[in-house]
């Protein structure tokens, strides 16, 4: 399908086709590995569709470390039961590889601690699709930043199976929902060389930035709070590919540049180490 298809249109058409019984909801495992849980928190802030609608009308979230009702071994049993069904695996957070993943334990089952690395390996081998959500899962991110004492690594570096990257710190919930909708309705989206959906990550933030006219006229801000282009203050918009300037956050209320904050390139490979300094003063 065309990489130009509108994410909102993908979401709406998928909901409609599920409602008309021409498509079925799919099971979803959302594993939180080594990270801050920022992506599942961002998902809870989603709107149009909101989380209750997403979780009841598009997917059956059978397992998540933070928001599922079951606890302890019963929670992990739900995880194991899902492995025998058709499901999508989402992983947020990097994988800790030091000491056999000891520094990220996601469950205890039959007296044995289950590491994030073990759970990811189990699920990825049976999942229909695997999504690395957030920059830590996609590229290692803050979890794998220097000096990286836990030897954390990205999901694509950890697994040998195909992984769709949805980077962001955190990932915009609409990026996640529209990608899942695409997988349900149309299958695998067209991906860039990094494994990111082109309908989300093709154009740079700079392309659609509300301050682009200042850049074109070489009018630059000299301090934070100025209304002009923040390129000279360290903005990473020209080298960062995502639709933040169009999608915005909190149901299109705002985004960093309109809040007088330079883009820090959080969706990029190498964030944060290769994106510093975020602000040049």
GIRACOR-V454916 format. One record per run of one state. SS is the DSSP state (H for helix, E for strand, L for the rest). FROM is the first residue (numbers start at 1). TO is the last residue. If there is no record, write none. Layout:
SS:FROM:TO
SS:FROM:TO
//
This chain:
L:1:6
H:7:19
L:20:25
E:26:32
L:33:33
E:34:34
L:35:37
H:38:44
L:45:50
H:51:57
L:58:58
E:59:64
L:65:71
H:72:82
L:83:86
E:87:92
L:93:93
E:94:96
L:97:97
H:98:101
L:102:104
E:105:109
L:110:111
E:112:115
H:116:124
L:125:128
E:129:133
L:134:134
H:135:139
L:140:141
H:142:144
L:145:151
E:152:153
L:154:154
H:155:158
L:159:163
E:164:166
L:167:172
H:173:185
L:186:190
E:191:191
L:192:195
E:196:197
H:198:201
L:202:203
E:204:204
H:205:208
L:209:211
H:212:216
L:217:219
E:220:220
L:221:228
E:229:229
L:230:230
H:231:233
L:234:236
H:237:239
L:240:240
E:241:241
L:242:243
H:244:247
L:248:248
E:249:249
L:250:253
E:254:254
L:255:255
H:256:259
L:260:281
//
